[in-house]
Amino acid sequence: MTNYRLSLVLAASALAIATTSGLASTNGLYWVVGNSVTNSCDIVSQHPVVSPEGPLWFGNGPYKSYDDARLARREISACPRSDETASR
């Protein structure tokens, strides 16, 4: 029974470490997403959930800075060419 508890504690610890490092890795990163509701490409700072049936139909990134994401958005053919559609 002791080995079972030790294994359970180790598994829970590994899961906690993986979860917190996964959440921390998205801080300060940006994604370019296609928004079918507004018919624009937005820049978001949280990892997007993309679905062909949902409001976000594509995602590209992550980028280390907002300026990098803006530059990438200019290169994506599905995005309008105006920077006025940007959002943080």
Backbone as CSV, one residue per row, in Angstrom:
resi,resn,N_x,N_y,N_z,CA_x,CA_y,CA_z,C_x,C_y,C_z
1,MET,0.823,-1.199,0.000,0.000,0.000,0.000,0.861,1.254,0.000
2,THR,2.028,1.216,0.607,2.910,2.367,0.659,3.438,2.729,-0.724
3,ASN,3.802,1.714,-1.520,4.271,1.974,-2.880,3.187,2.611,-3.734
4,TYR,1.945,2.216,-3.518,0.823,2.785,-4.246,0.684,4.273,-3.921
5,ARG,0.772,4.619,-2.647,0.646,6.026,-2.241,1.806,6.854,-2.775
6,LEU,3.007,6.301,-2.736,4.166,7.005,-3.251,4.013,7.247,-4.753
7,SER,3.552,6.241,-5.468,3.324,6.392,-6.907,2.263,7.455,-7.183
8,LEU,1.217,7.473,-6.377,0.150,8.451,-6.534,0.664,9.869,-6.279
9,VAL,1.459,10.046,-5.248,2.031,11.356,-4.929,2.976,11.814,-6.037
10,LEU,3.799,10.910,-6.528,4.715,11.264,-7.608,3.960,11.629,-8.891
11,ALA,2.927,10.897,-9.206,2.131,11.185,-10.394,1.431,12.536,-10.265
12,ALA,0.882,12.810,-9.098,0.214,14.094,-8.865,1.213,15.246,-8.948
13,SER,2.404,15.055,-8.424,3.441,16.085,-8.490,3.858,16.351,-9.929
14,ALA,4.045,15.294,-10.696,4.431,15.442,-12.098,3.346,16.168,-12.886
15,LEU,2.099,15.860,-12.609,0.985,16.522,-13.281,0.936,18.006,-12.916
16,ALA,1.142,18.326,-11.659,1.136,19.723,-11.223,2.265,20.511,-11.876
17,ILE,3.436,19.924,-11.955,4.575,20.604,-12.580,4.321,20.814,-14.068
18,ALA,3.804,19.808,-14.738,3.529,19.920,-16.176,2.454,20.969,-16.444
19,THR,1.440,21.023,-15.600,0.359,21.988,-15.783,0.849,23.410,-15.586
20,THR,1.597,23.662,-14.517,2.055,25.025,-14.268,3.078,25.471,-15.297
21,SER,3.941,24.601,-15.747,4.900,25.003,-16.774,4.203,25.215,-18.109
22,GLY,3.154,24.469,-18.381,2.384,24.676,-19.609,1.643,25.991,-19.602
23,LEU,1.111,26.377,-18.458,0.438,27.661,-18.351,1.427,28.810,-18.416
24,ALA,2.553,28.655,-17.798,3.551,29.710,-17.780,4.147,29.948,-19.151
25,SER,4.171,28.944,-19.993,4.812,29.089,-21.296,4.037,29.994,-22.241
26,THR,2.755,30.300,-21.953,1.984,31.161,-22.833,2.065,32.625,-22.430
27,ASN,2.727,32.949,-21.332,2.846,34.340,-20.901,3.730,35.112,-21.863
28,GLY,3.250,36.270,-22.298,4.034,37.121,-23.169,4.070,36.675,-24.616
29,LEU,3.250,35.727,-24.996,3.211,35.238,-26.378,1.937,35.732,-27.060
30,TYR,1.987,35.785,-28.388,0.854,36.280,-29.168,0.560,35.333,-30.321
31,TRP,-0.717,35.272,-30.708,-1.171,34.456,-31.836,-1.981,35.323,-32.776
32,VAL,-1.935,35.000,-34.058,-2.790,35.633,-35.052,-3.922,34.657,-35.320
33,VAL,-5.170,35.126,-35.189,-6.326,34.249,-35.380,-7.275,34.866,-36.396
34,GLY,-7.907,34.013,-37.171,-8.945,34.444,-38.091,-10.278,34.417,-37.369
35,ASN,-10.943,35.556,-37.285,-12.203,35.694,-36.571,-13.329,35.766,-37.591
36,SER,-14.148,34.712,-37.667,-15.220,34.667,-38.664,-16.393,35.564,-38.290
37,VAL,-16.507,35.969,-37.027,-17.600,36.850,-36.604,-17.355,38.268,-37.118
38,THR,-16.120,38.755,-36.945,-15.782,40.113,-37.378,-15.155,40.144,-38.767
39,ASN,-14.919,38.984,-39.356,-14.277,38.850,-40.663,-12.941,39.591,-40.701
40,SER,-12.135,39.338,-39.660,-10.836,39.994,-39.563,-9.829,39.036,-38.941
41,CYS,-8.598,39.471,-38.922,-7.541,38.736,-38.234,-7.179,39.517,-36.979
42,ASP,-7.262,38.866,-35.856,-6.975,39.502,-34.581,-5.675,38.958,-34.015
43,ILE,-5.064,39.737,-33.154,-3.887,39.300,-32.416,-4.314,39.140,-30.968
44,VAL,-4.122,37.928,-30.457,-4.546,37.617,-29.095,-3.343,37.184,-28.264
45,SER,-3.478,37.358,-26.943,-2.367,37.020,-26.052,-2.629,35.762,-25.239
46,GLN,-3.700,35.052,-25.551,-3.976,33.770,-24.910,-4.071,32.712,-25.999
47,HIS,-3.613,31.517,-25.684,-3.629,30.427,-26.664,-5.061,30.228,-27.162
48,PRO,-5.301,30.385,-28.466,-6.667,30.300,-28.980,-7.151,28.867,-29.159
49,VAL,-8.453,28.703,-29.060,-9.096,27.435,-29.375,-9.706,27.604,-30.763
50,VAL,-9.136,26.925,-31.732,-9.518,27.096,-33.128,-10.392,25.930,-33.572
51,SER,-11.470,26.264,-34.299,-12.369,25.244,-34.814,-12.975,25.761,-36.116
52,PRO,-13.037,24.937,-37.151,-13.645,25.395,-38.406,-15.102,25.837,-38.234
53,GLU,-15.792,25.289,-37.258,-17.184,25.657,-37.014,-17.318,26.817,-36.034
54,GLY,-16.251,27.156,-35.330,-16.311,28.185,-34.304,-15.965,29.557,-34.831
55,PRO,-15.955,30.529,-33.933,-15.654,31.899,-34.367,-14.186,32.079,-34.789
56,LEU,-13.283,31.280,-34.253,-11.875,31.365,-34.637,-11.576,30.213,-35.585
57,TRP,-11.401,30.518,-36.867,-11.280,29.455,-37.863,-9.845,29.119,-38.221
58,PHE,-8.869,29.939,-37.816,-7.471,29.531,-37.939,-6.648,30.270,-36.895
59,GLY,-5.520,29.692,-36.556,-4.605,30.306,-35.617,-3.180,30.102,-36.084
60,ASN,-2.340,31.088,-35.845,-0.956,31.025,-36.266,-0.098,31.604,-35.144
61,GLY,0.902,30.881,-34.734,1.768,31.380,-33.669,2.232,30.228,-32.816
62,PRO,2.841,30.500,-31.726,2.940,31.781,-31.022,4.115,32.620,-31.512
63,TYR,3.994,33.921,-31.245,5.044,34.889,-31.534,5.497,35.523,-30.227
64,LYS,6.763,35.869,-30.164,7.345,36.372,-28.914,6.956,37.806,-28.605
65,SER,6.555,38.567,-29.615,6.169,39.955,-29.362,4.954,40.310,-30.204
66,TYR,4.286,41.384,-29.794,3.136,41.877,-30.537,3.560,42.327,-31.934
67,ASP,4.722,42.953,-32.029,5.221,43.403,-33.330,5.503,42.230,-34.265
68,ASP,6.026,41.131,-33.724,6.242,39.932,-34.542,4.917,39.390,-35.071
69,ALA,3.888,39.407,-34.228,2.567,38.937,-34.647,1.982,39.858,-35.718
70,ARG,2.170,41.168,-35.566,1.694,42.117,-36.594,2.378,41.859,-37.933
71,LEU,3.678,41.617,-37.895,4.423,41.323,-39.122,3.916,40.025,-39.758
72,ALA,3.695,39.015,-38.939,3.199,37.732,-39.453,1.807,37.893,-40.050
73,ARG,0.971,38.709,-39.425,-0.392,38.918,-39.928,-0.362,39.504,-41.336
74,ARG,0.614,40.344,-41.606,0.746,40.926,-42.955,1.075,39.870,-44.005
75,GLU,1.712,38.783,-43.574,2.128,37.728,-44.501,1.063,36.650,-44.707
76,ILE,0.016,36.644,-43.908,-1.038,35.634,-44.009,-2.052,36.090,-45.042
77,SER,-2.230,35.316,-46.097,-3.073,35.743,-47.222,-4.546,35.890,-46.850
78,ALA,-5.016,35.192,-45.844,-6.424,35.264,-45.457,-6.749,36.518,-44.651
79,CYS,-5.730,37.258,-44.245,-5.943,38.433,-43.404,-6.094,39.696,-44.235
80,PRO,-7.013,40.591,-43.825,-7.114,41.892,-44.488,-5.803,42.652,-44.337
81,ARG,-5.501,43.553,-45.221,-4.230,44.271,-45.224,-4.205,45.491,-44.303
82,SER,-5.256,45.750,-43.561,-5.314,46.924,-42.693,-4.921,46.569,-41.273
83,ASP,-4.074,47.382,-40.639,-3.714,47.185,-39.238,-4.805,47.649,-38.293
84,GLU,-5.851,48.287,-38.824,-6.937,48.776,-37.982,-7.728,47.649,-37.354
85,THR,-7.633,46.435,-37.892,-8.388,45.303,-37.344,-7.670,44.620,-36.197
86,ALA,-6.532,45.160,-35.769,-5.751,44.528,-34.696,-6.447,44.717,-33.360
87,SER,-6.293,43.722,-32.532,-6.771,43.826,-31.150,-5.785,43.100,-30.269
88,ARG,-5.670,43.557,-29.065,-4.765,42.925,-28.112,-5.541,42.035,-27.192
